Amino acid sequence: MTVSLPAPAEVSVVVYNVAGRVVATLADGSYSAGRHALTFDASSHASGLYFLRATVPGRLDEARKMMLVR
């Protein structure tokens, strides 16, 4: 996943399982302007549906579904 920021910002990107539990935090903190690559290491997680929530206060609050298939 790539995040592009036009200006420095606080970024939070979290992955949840279908039960709503946090399984990974991909970003949590201050990021400079520009493109940032984020990686979800799913090697210890079961196949199935996961949700990714990206938040930049005042600019973005978006959730997406992702299917992990092995």
PDB file with one MODEL, atoms N, CA, C and O in Angstrom:
MODEL        1
ATOM      1  N   MET A   1       0.849  -1.173   0.000  1.00  0.00           N
ATOM      2  CA  MET A   1       0.000   0.000   0.000  1.00  0.00           C
ATOM      3  C   MET A   1       0.891   1.231   0.000  1.00  0.00           C
ATOM      4  O   MET A   1       1.905   1.275   0.695  1.00  0.00           O
ATOM      5  N   THR A   2       0.510   2.217  -0.773  1.00  0.00           N
ATOM      6  CA  THR A   2       1.246   3.472  -0.840  1.00  0.00           C
ATOM      7  C   THR A   2       0.358   4.619  -0.371  1.00  0.00           C
ATOM      8  O   THR A   2      -0.805   4.713  -0.762  1.00  0.00           O
ATOM      9  N   VAL A   3       0.908   5.477   0.459  1.00  0.00           N
ATOM     10  CA  VAL A   3       0.204   6.660   0.939  1.00  0.00           C
ATOM     11  C   VAL A   3       0.923   7.879   0.389  1.00  0.00           C
ATOM     12  O   VAL A   3       2.133   8.021   0.565  1.00  0.00           O
ATOM     13  N   SER A   4       0.184   8.760  -0.279  1.00  0.00           N
ATOM     14  CA  SER A   4       0.754  10.003  -0.810  1.00  0.00           C
ATOM     15  C   SER A   4       0.209  11.171  -0.005  1.00  0.00           C
ATOM     16  O   SER A   4      -1.004  11.343   0.117  1.00  0.00           O
ATOM     17  N   LEU A   5       1.112  11.969   0.540  1.00  0.00           N
ATOM     18  CA  LEU A   5       0.718  13.120   1.355  1.00  0.00           C
ATOM     19  C   LEU A   5       1.180  14.413   0.696  1.00  0.00           C
ATOM     20  O   LEU A   5       2.356  14.539   0.356  1.00  0.00           O
ATOM     21  N   PRO A   6       0.282  15.377   0.507  1.00  0.00           N
ATOM     22  CA  PRO A   6       0.683  16.654  -0.078  1.00  0.00           C
ATOM     23  C   PRO A   6       1.435  17.546   0.916  1.00  0.00           C
ATOM     24  O   PRO A   6       2.154  18.460   0.513  1.00  0.00           O
ATOM     25  N   ALA A   7       1.266  17.278   2.206  1.00  0.00           N
ATOM     26  CA  ALA A   7       1.915  18.049   3.267  1.00  0.00           C
ATOM     27  C   ALA A   7       2.167  17.109   4.447  1.00  0.00           C
ATOM     28  O   ALA A   7       1.536  16.056   4.538  1.00  0.00           O
ATOM     29  N   PRO A   8       3.073  17.472   5.346  1.00  0.00           N
ATOM     30  CA  PRO A   8       3.288  16.627   6.523  1.00  0.00           C
ATOM     31  C   PRO A   8       1.982  16.402   7.290  1.00  0.00           C
ATOM     32  O   PRO A   8       1.145  17.301   7.381  1.00  0.00           O
ATOM     33  N   ALA A   9       1.813  15.190   7.843  1.00  0.00           N
ATOM     34  CA  ALA A   9       0.557  14.883   8.528  1.00  0.00           C
ATOM     35  C   ALA A   9       0.747  13.723   9.492  1.00  0.00           C
ATOM     36  O   ALA A   9       1.686  12.934   9.379  1.00  0.00           O
ATOM     37  N   GLU A  10      -0.182  13.645  10.452  1.00  0.00           N
ATOM     38  CA  GLU A  10      -0.282  12.480  11.327  1.00  0.00           C
ATOM     39  C   GLU A  10      -1.065  11.417  10.559  1.00  0.00           C
ATOM     40  O   GLU A  10      -2.153  11.693  10.053  1.00  0.00           O
ATOM     41  N   VAL A  11      -0.523  10.215  10.471  1.00  0.00           N
ATOM     42  CA  VAL A  11      -1.152   9.149   9.695  1.00  0.00           C
ATOM     43  C   VAL A  11      -1.345   7.930  10.587  1.00  0.00           C
ATOM     44  O   VAL A  11      -0.460   7.555  11.356  1.00  0.00           O
ATOM     45  N   SER A  12      -2.520   7.321  10.469  1.00  0.00           N
ATOM     46  CA  SER A  12      -2.806   6.072  11.157  1.00  0.00           C
ATOM     47  C   SER A  12      -3.387   5.101  10.129  1.00  0.00           C
ATOM     48  O   SER A  12      -4.380   5.404   9.468  1.00  0.00           O
ATOM     49  N   VAL A  13      -2.756   3.928  10.002  1.00  0.00           N
ATOM     50  CA  VAL A  13      -3.263   2.874   9.128  1.00  0.00           C
ATOM     51  C   VAL A  13      -3.253   1.584   9.943  1.00  0.00           C
ATOM     52  O   VAL A  13      -2.201   1.113  10.375  1.00  0.00           O
ATOM     53  N   VAL A  14      -4.449   1.021  10.145  1.00  0.00           N
ATOM     54  CA  VAL A  14      -4.610  -0.138  11.023  1.00  0.00           C
ATOM     55  C   VAL A  14      -5.383  -1.229  10.282  1.00  0.00           C
ATOM     56  O   VAL A  14      -6.311  -0.940   9.527  1.00  0.00           O
ATOM     57  N   VAL A  15      -4.991  -2.489  10.507  1.00  0.00           N
ATOM     58  CA  VAL A  15      -5.674  -3.639   9.914  1.00  0.00           C
ATOM     59  C   VAL A  15      -6.445  -4.354  11.019  1.00  0.00           C
ATOM     60  O   VAL A  15      -5.908  -4.628  12.092  1.00  0.00           O
ATOM     61  N   TYR A  16      -7.727  -4.654  10.735  1.00  0.00           N
ATOM     62  CA  TYR A  16      -8.614  -5.339  11.674  1.00  0.00           C
ATOM     63  C   TYR A  16      -9.081  -6.664  11.083  1.00  0.00           C
ATOM     64  O   TYR A  16      -9.204  -6.794   9.865  1.00  0.00           O
ATOM     65  N   ASN A  17      -9.341  -7.646  11.941  1.00  0.00           N
ATOM     66  CA  ASN A  17      -9.958  -8.880  11.458  1.00  0.00           C
ATOM     67  C   ASN A  17     -11.473  -8.703  11.486  1.00  0.00           C
ATOM     68  O   ASN A  17     -11.964  -7.643  11.874  1.00  0.00           O
ATOM     69  N   VAL A  18     -12.223  -9.736  11.075  1.00  0.00           N
ATOM     70  CA  VAL A  18     -13.681  -9.604  11.009  1.00  0.00           C
ATOM     71  C   VAL A  18     -14.330  -9.464  12.389  1.00  0.00           C
ATOM     72  O   VAL A  18     -15.471  -9.014  12.490  1.00  0.00           O
ATOM     73  N   ALA A  19     -13.621  -9.841  13.439  1.00  0.00           N
ATOM     74  CA  ALA A  19     -14.141  -9.669  14.802  1.00  0.00           C
ATOM     75  C   ALA A  19     -13.892  -8.256  15.328  1.00  0.00           C
ATOM     76  O   ALA A  19     -14.334  -7.915  16.425  1.00  0.00           O
ATOM     77  N   GLY A  20     -13.183  -7.432  14.548  1.00  0.00           N
ATOM     78  CA  GLY A  20     -12.914  -6.056  14.961  1.00  0.00           C
ATOM     79  C   GLY A  20     -11.659  -5.877  15.776  1.00  0.00           C
ATOM     80  O   GLY A  20     -11.409  -4.794  16.304  1.00  0.00           O
ATOM     81  N   ARG A  21     -10.864  -6.928  15.886  1.00  0.00           N
ATOM     82  CA  ARG A  21      -9.610  -6.843  16.647  1.00  0.00           C
ATOM     83  C   ARG A  21      -8.487  -6.320  15.759  1.00  0.00           C
ATOM     84  O   ARG A  21      -8.403  -6.672  14.583  1.00  0.00           O
ATOM     85  N   VAL A  22      -7.640  -5.493  16.315  1.00  0.00           N
ATOM     86  CA  VAL A  22      -6.477  -4.978  15.585  1.00  0.00           C
ATOM     87  C   VAL A  22      -5.487  -6.123  15.394  1.00  0.00           C
ATOM     88  O   VAL A  22      -5.083  -6.765  16.364  1.00  0.00           O
ATOM     89  N   VAL A  23      -5.094  -6.381  14.141  1.00  0.00           N
ATOM     90  CA  VAL A  23      -4.112  -7.427  13.874  1.00  0.00           C
ATOM     91  C   VAL A  23      -2.774  -6.852  13.426  1.00  0.00           C
ATOM     92  O   VAL A  23      -1.753  -7.538  13.484  1.00  0.00           O
ATOM     93  N   ALA A  24      -2.773  -5.593  12.978  1.00  0.00           N
ATOM     94  CA  ALA A  24      -1.522  -4.950  12.563  1.00  0.00           C
ATOM     95  C   ALA A  24      -1.713  -3.437  12.513  1.00  0.00           C
ATOM     96  O   ALA A  24      -2.783  -2.942  12.158  1.00  0.00           O
ATOM     97  N   THR A  25      -0.663  -2.721  12.872  1.00  0.00           N
ATOM     98  CA  THR A  25      -0.629  -1.273  12.723  1.00  0.00           C
ATOM     99  C   THR A  25       0.468  -0.969  11.708  1.00  0.00           C
ATOM    100  O   THR A  25       1.649  -1.196  11.969  1.00  0.00           O
ATOM    101  N   LEU A  26       0.066  -0.454  10.552  1.00  0.00           N
ATOM    102  CA  LEU A  26       1.019  -0.186   9.470  1.00  0.00           C
ATOM    103  C   LEU A  26       1.633   1.192   9.567  1.00  0.00           C
ATOM    104  O   LEU A  26       2.756   1.405   9.108  1.00  0.00           O
ATOM    105  N   ALA A  27       0.914   2.129  10.156  1.00  0.00           N
ATOM    106  CA  ALA A  27       1.426   3.494  10.327  1.00  0.00           C
ATOM    107  C   ALA A  27       0.742   4.114  11.533  1.00  0.00           C
ATOM    108  O   ALA A  27      -0.457   3.932  11.744  1.00  0.00           O
ATOM    109  N   ASP A  28       1.510   4.844  12.316  1.00  0.00           N
ATOM    110  CA  ASP A  28       0.954   5.546  13.468  1.00  0.00           C
ATOM    111  C   ASP A  28       1.952   6.614  13.891  1.00  0.00           C
ATOM    112  O   ASP A  28       2.832   6.365  14.715  1.00  0.00           O
ATOM    113  N   GLY A  29       1.808   7.799  13.322  1.00  0.00           N
ATOM    114  CA  GLY A  29       2.717   8.868  13.677  1.00  0.00           C
ATOM    115  C   GLY A  29       2.813   9.931  12.606  1.00  0.00           C
ATOM    116  O   GLY A  29       1.994   9.984  11.689  1.00  0.00           O
ATOM    117  N   SER A  30       3.817  10.774  12.729  1.00  0.00           N
ATOM    118  CA  SER A  30       4.033  11.885  11.791  1.00  0.00           C
ATOM    119  C   SER A  30       4.794  11.405  10.568  1.00  0.00           C
ATOM    120  O   SER A  30       5.794  10.696  10.679  1.00  0.00           O
ATOM    121  N   TYR A  31       4.307  11.800   9.406  1.00  0.00           N
ATOM    122  CA  TYR A  31       4.950  11.481   8.136  1.00  0.00           C
ATOM    123  C   TYR A  31       5.154  12.761   7.347  1.00  0.00           C
ATOM    124  O   TYR A  31       4.310  13.656   7.372  1.00  0.00           O
ATOM    125  N   SER A  32       6.274  12.846   6.650  1.00  0.00           N
ATOM    126  CA  SER A  32       6.569  14.017   5.828  1.00  0.00           C
ATOM    127  C   SER A  32       5.757  13.966   4.533  1.00  0.00           C
ATOM    128  O   SER A  32       5.176  12.934   4.198  1.00  0.00           O
ATOM    129  N   ALA A  33       5.721  15.072   3.819  1.00  0.00           N
ATOM    130  CA  ALA A  33       5.046  15.109   2.523  1.00  0.00           C
ATOM    131  C   ALA A  33       5.744  14.147   1.573  1.00  0.00           C
ATOM    132  O   ALA A  33       6.956  13.944   1.656  1.00  0.00           O
ATOM    133  N   GLY A  34       4.969  13.556   0.669  1.00  0.00           N
ATOM    134  CA  GLY A  34       5.537  12.633  -0.314  1.00  0.00           C
ATOM    135  C   GLY A  34       4.858  11.284  -0.261  1.00  0.00           C
ATOM    136  O   GLY A  34       3.816  11.121   0.374  1.00  0.00           O
ATOM    137  N   ARG A  35       5.464  10.310  -0.941  1.00  0.00           N
ATOM    138  CA  ARG A  35       4.915   8.953  -1.008  1.00  0.00           C
ATOM    139  C   ARG A  35       5.606   8.051   0.014  1.00  0.00           C
ATOM    140  O   ARG A  35       6.823   8.097   0.190  1.00  0.00           O
ATOM    141  N   HIS A  36       4.795   7.232   0.677  1.00  0.00           N
ATOM    142  CA  HIS A  36       5.303   6.321   1.689  1.00  0.00           C
ATOM    143  C   HIS A  36       4.733   4.926   1.425  1.00  0.00           C
ATOM    144  O   HIS A  36       3.522   4.770   1.272  1.00  0.00           O
ATOM    145  N   ALA A  37       5.593   3.920   1.371  1.00  0.00           N
ATOM    146  CA  ALA A  37       5.165   2.535   1.158  1.00  0.00           C
ATOM    147  C   ALA A  37       4.932   1.871   2.508  1.00  0.00           C
ATOM    148  O   ALA A  37       5.782   1.940   3.397  1.00  0.00           O
ATOM    149  N   LEU A  38       3.782   1.231   2.656  1.00  0.00           N
ATOM    150  CA  LEU A  38       3.432   0.514   3.876  1.00  0.00           C
ATOM    151  C   LEU A  38       3.206  -0.950   3.517  1.00  0.00           C
ATOM    152  O   LEU A  38       2.609  -1.257   2.485  1.00  0.00           O
ATOM    153  N   THR A  39       3.684  -1.850   4.369  1.00  0.00           N
ATOM    154  CA  THR A  39       3.591  -3.273   4.081  1.00  0.00           C
ATOM    155  C   THR A  39       2.848  -3.998   5.192  1.00  0.00           C
ATOM    156  O   THR A  39       3.109  -3.781   6.375  1.00  0.00           O
ATOM    157  N   PHE A  40       1.922  -4.859   4.798  1.00  0.00           N
ATOM    158  CA  PHE A  40       1.193  -5.706   5.740  1.00  0.00           C
ATOM    159  C   PHE A  40       1.794  -7.099   5.655  1.00  0.00           C
ATOM    160  O   PHE A  40       1.612  -7.795   4.656  1.00  0.00           O
ATOM    161  N   ASP A  41       2.513  -7.514   6.700  1.00  0.00           N
ATOM    162  CA  ASP A  41       3.096  -8.851   6.757  1.00  0.00           C
ATOM    163  C   ASP A  41       2.023  -9.801   7.280  1.00  0.00           C
ATOM    164  O   ASP A  41       1.776  -9.872   8.484  1.00  0.00           O
ATOM    165  N   ALA A  42       1.396 -10.522   6.374  1.00  0.00           N
ATOM    166  CA  ALA A  42       0.287 -11.402   6.729  1.00  0.00           C
ATOM    167  C   ALA A  42       0.726 -12.844   6.945  1.00  0.00           C
ATOM    168  O   ALA A  42      -0.116 -13.741   6.976  1.00  0.00           O
ATOM    169  N   SER A  43       2.013 -13.082   7.093  1.00  0.00           N
ATOM    170  CA  SER A  43       2.521 -14.447   7.201  1.00  0.00           C
ATOM    171  C   SER A  43       1.988 -15.204   8.424  1.00  0.00           C
ATOM    172  O   SER A  43       1.926 -16.433   8.404  1.00  0.00           O
ATOM    173  N   SER A  44       1.610 -14.499   9.467  1.00  0.00           N
ATOM    174  CA  SER A  44       1.106 -15.174  10.665  1.00  0.00           C
ATOM    175  C   SER A  44      -0.414 -15.093  10.806  1.00  0.00           C
ATOM    176  O   SER A  44      -0.960 -15.403  11.865  1.00  0.00           O
ATOM    177  N   HIS A  45      -1.097 -14.677   9.737  1.00  0.00           N
ATOM    178  CA  HIS A  45      -2.548 -14.516   9.786  1.00  0.00           C
ATOM    179  C   HIS A  45      -3.237 -15.525   8.874  1.00  0.00           C
ATOM    180  O   HIS A  45      -2.693 -15.922   7.843  1.00  0.00           O
ATOM    181  N   ALA A  46      -4.423 -15.925   9.262  1.00  0.00           N
ATOM    182  CA  ALA A  46      -5.204 -16.888   8.488  1.00  0.00           C
ATOM    183  C   ALA A  46      -5.814 -16.221   7.258  1.00  0.00           C
ATOM    184  O   ALA A  46      -6.011 -15.007   7.220  1.00  0.00           O
ATOM    185  N   SER A  47      -6.106 -17.041   6.263  1.00  0.00           N
ATOM    186  CA  SER A  47      -6.837 -16.548   5.094  1.00  0.00           C
ATOM    187  C   SER A  47      -8.188 -16.029   5.559  1.00  0.00           C
ATOM    188  O   SER A  47      -8.755 -16.528   6.531  1.00  0.00           O
ATOM    189  N   GLY A  48      -8.694 -15.031   4.865  1.00  0.00           N
ATOM    190  CA  GLY A  48     -10.003 -14.499   5.213  1.00  0.00           C
ATOM    191  C   GLY A  48     -10.106 -13.021   4.932  1.00  0.00           C
ATOM    192  O   GLY A  48      -9.239 -12.427   4.290  1.00  0.00           O
ATOM    193  N   LEU A  49     -11.173 -12.442   5.421  1.00  0.00           N
ATOM    194  CA  LEU A  49     -11.489 -11.040   5.193  1.00  0.00           C
ATOM    195  C   LEU A  49     -10.876 -10.176   6.292  1.00  0.00           C
ATOM    196  O   LEU A  49     -10.968 -10.497   7.477  1.00  0.00           O
ATOM    197  N   TYR A  50     -10.254  -9.081   5.883  1.00  0.00           N
ATOM    198  CA  TYR A  50      -9.663  -8.108   6.810  1.00  0.00           C
ATOM    199  C   TYR A  50     -10.106  -6.716   6.371  1.00  0.00           C
ATOM    200  O   TYR A  50     -10.497  -6.503   5.224  1.00  0.00           O
ATOM    201  N   PHE A  51     -10.036  -5.786   7.299  1.00  0.00           N
ATOM    202  CA  PHE A  51     -10.401  -4.399   7.006  1.00  0.00           C
ATOM    203  C   PHE A  51      -9.214  -3.501   7.313  1.00  0.00           C
ATOM    204  O   PHE A  51      -8.534  -3.667   8.326  1.00  0.00           O
ATOM    205  N   LEU A  52      -8.982  -2.564   6.434  1.00  0.00           N
ATOM    206  CA  LEU A  52      -7.889  -1.612   6.591  1.00  0.00           C
ATOM    207  C   LEU A  52      -8.514  -0.235   6.773  1.00  0.00           C
ATOM    208  O   LEU A  52      -9.352   0.179   5.973  1.00  0.00           O
ATOM    209  N   ARG A  53      -8.112   0.469   7.813  1.00  0.00           N
ATOM    210  CA  ARG A  53      -8.633   1.824   8.055  1.00  0.00           C
ATOM    211  C   ARG A  53      -7.470   2.796   8.047  1.00  0.00           C
ATOM    212  O   ARG A  53      -6.514   2.656   8.810  1.00  0.00           O
ATOM    213  N   ALA A  54      -7.570   3.790   7.165  1.00  0.00           N
ATOM    214  CA  ALA A  54      -6.555   4.839   7.062  1.00  0.00           C
ATOM    215  C   ALA A  54      -7.164   6.147   7.534  1.00  0.00           C
ATOM    216  O   ALA A  54      -8.263   6.521   7.122  1.00  0.00           O
ATOM    217  N   THR A  55      -6.432   6.843   8.410  1.00  0.00           N
ATOM    218  CA  THR A  55      -6.924   8.102   8.966  1.00  0.00           C
ATOM    219  C   THR A  55      -5.827   9.158   8.928  1.00  0.00           C
ATOM    220  O   THR A  55      -4.698   8.922   9.360  1.00  0.00           O
ATOM    221  N   VAL A  56      -6.185  10.331   8.401  1.00  0.00           N
ATOM    222  CA  VAL A  56      -5.368  11.537   8.478  1.00  0.00           C
ATOM    223  C   VAL A  56      -6.331  12.596   9.008  1.00  0.00           C
ATOM    224  O   VAL A  56      -7.200  13.055   8.268  1.00  0.00           O
ATOM    225  N   PRO A  57      -6.196  12.993  10.269  1.00  0.00           N
ATOM    226  CA  PRO A  57      -7.165  13.904  10.881  1.00  0.00           C
ATOM    227  C   PRO A  57      -7.452  15.145  10.028  1.00  0.00           C
ATOM    228  O   PRO A  57      -6.545  15.848   9.582  1.00  0.00           O
ATOM    229  N   GLY A  58      -8.752  15.381   9.822  1.00  0.00           N
ATOM    230  CA  GLY A  58      -9.183  16.540   9.052  1.00  0.00           C
ATOM    231  C   GLY A  58      -9.093  16.380   7.544  1.00  0.00           C
ATOM    232  O   GLY A  58      -9.528  17.262   6.803  1.00  0.00           O
ATOM    233  N   ARG A  59      -8.527  15.252   7.072  1.00  0.00           N
ATOM    234  CA  ARG A  59      -8.356  15.062   5.631  1.00  0.00           C
ATOM    235  C   ARG A  59      -8.906  13.743   5.110  1.00  0.00           C
ATOM    236  O   ARG A  59      -9.465  13.690   4.014  1.00  0.00           O
ATOM    237  N   LEU A  60      -8.751  12.680   5.890  1.00  0.00           N
ATOM    238  CA  LEU A  60      -9.108  11.359   5.391  1.00  0.00           C
ATOM    239  C   LEU A  60      -9.522  10.450   6.530  1.00  0.00           C
ATOM    240  O   LEU A  60      -8.888  10.432   7.585  1.00  0.00           O
ATOM    241  N   ASP A  61     -10.583   9.699   6.314  1.00  0.00           N
ATOM    242  CA  ASP A  61     -10.990   8.624   7.208  1.00  0.00           C
ATOM    243  C   ASP A  61     -11.672   7.598   6.314  1.00  0.00           C
ATOM    244  O   ASP A  61     -12.856   7.723   6.003  1.00  0.00           O
ATOM    245  N   GLU A  62     -10.920   6.588   5.907  1.00  0.00           N
ATOM    246  CA  GLU A  62     -11.403   5.642   4.906  1.00  0.00           C
ATOM    247  C   GLU A  62     -11.137   4.214   5.343  1.00  0.00           C
ATOM    248  O   GLU A  62     -10.092   3.908   5.919  1.00  0.00           O
ATOM    249  N   ALA A  63     -12.104   3.338   5.060  1.00  0.00           N
ATOM    250  CA  ALA A  63     -11.947   1.918   5.355  1.00  0.00           C
ATOM    251  C   ALA A  63     -12.101   1.133   4.059  1.00  0.00           C
ATOM    252  O   ALA A  63     -12.904   1.481   3.193  1.00  0.00           O
ATOM    253  N   ARG A  64     -11.310   0.063   3.943  1.00  0.00           N
ATOM    254  CA  ARG A  64     -11.378  -0.816   2.771  1.00  0.00           C
ATOM    255  C   ARG A  64     -11.332  -2.262   3.219  1.00  0.00           C
ATOM    256  O   ARG A  64     -10.743  -2.597   4.246  1.00  0.00           O
ATOM    257  N   LYS A  65     -11.967  -3.114   2.427  1.00  0.00           N
ATOM    258  CA  LYS A  65     -11.911  -4.546   2.674  1.00  0.00           C
ATOM    259  C   LYS A  65     -10.737  -5.134   1.908  1.00  0.00           C
ATOM    260  O   LYS A  65     -10.401  -4.666   0.820  1.00  0.00           O
ATOM    261  N   MET A  66     -10.116  -6.161   2.478  1.00  0.00           N
ATOM    262  CA  MET A  66      -9.110  -6.905   1.749  1.00  0.00           C
ATOM    263  C   MET A  66      -9.260  -8.383   2.061  1.00  0.00           C
ATOM    264  O   MET A  66      -9.535  -8.773   3.196  1.00  0.00           O
ATOM    265  N   MET A  67      -9.077  -9.185   1.047  1.00  0.00           N
ATOM    266  CA  MET A  67      -9.203 -10.628   1.194  1.00  0.00           C
ATOM    267  C   MET A  67      -7.793 -11.220   1.146  1.00  0.00           C
ATOM    268  O   MET A  67      -7.047 -11.006   0.190  1.00  0.00           O
ATOM    269  N   LEU A  68      -7.444 -11.964   2.192  1.00  0.00           N
ATOM    270  CA  LEU A  68      -6.156 -12.646   2.244  1.00  0.00           C
ATOM    271  C   LEU A  68      -6.387 -14.083   1.795  1.00  0.00           C
ATOM    272  O   LEU A  68      -7.136 -14.831   2.422  1.00  0.00           O
ATOM    273  N   VAL A  69      -5.734 -14.454   0.701  1.00  0.00           N
ATOM    274  CA  VAL A  69      -5.882 -15.798   0.134  1.00  0.00           C
ATOM    275  C   VAL A  69      -4.516 -16.454   0.105  1.00  0.00           C
ATOM    276  O   VAL A  69      -3.551 -15.867  -0.383  1.00  0.00           O
ATOM    277  N   ARG A  70      -4.433 -17.647   0.616  1.00  0.00           N
ATOM    278  CA  ARG A  70      -3.166 -18.385   0.611  1.00  0.00           C
ATOM    279  C   ARG A  70      -3.199 -19.483  -0.400  1.00  0.00           C
ATOM    280  O   ARG A  70      -2.220 -20.214  -0.550  1.00  0.00           O
TER     281      ARG A  70
ENDMDL
END
